[in-house]
Amino acid sequence: MSAITCPECEAQVGLDDGTEVGEIIVCSDCGVDLEIIALEPAAVQLAPMEQEDWGE
């Protein structure tokens, strides 16, 4: 298992061996959603917020 640093709070977040690029994980310290963008080396970015359609 590897670990990444949360870009929001700088906490260490563990990655499971089965983690895949594009997967969304949650920082256990600050609760922000993070998107896995690379595995070698492991890298994440803040996950894009889903926009509500509101029927428009």
N, C-alpha and C positions, 0 to 999 in steps of 0.2 A: 504494500500500500504506500502510495506517495502522498505528499501534502502540497497545498498551494497556499499563498497568502491572500486573504480577502482584500480586494482593492478598496473596500469601504471602511473597514475597521482594523485591517492589518492582522487579524487573527489567523492562526494556522488552521486550515480546513483539510481533513483527510479525504483522500480519494480511494474508493474501492478498486480492486483489480479489474472489475468488469465495467468501469466507467468508460463511456464513449464520447467522442467529439459531438457536440450539439446537445448533450444532456444538460439539464438544469439541476443544479444542486442548491441547497440552502445553507448559508453560513450559520453555524451553530451559535455564534456569539451575537451577531447583530440582526440575523433573520433575513438578510437581503438575498434575492435570487441571483445566482451566478451561472453563466453559461460556459461550459467547457469549450475552449476554442482550439486547444492543442494538447497532445499527450506526451510528446517527447521533444522538449521538456513540457511538463504540465503547465497550462496557462488558462486563465479564466478572464471573463469580462462581465460587467454588470449585465444581466439579462434584460432584453428590451421589455418595456411594459406593454401588456396587451391593451389595445385601445377598445373601448366599448363602442358598439355601433349605434345604440340607442334608436334603432329603426330608421335612421336617415337614409 
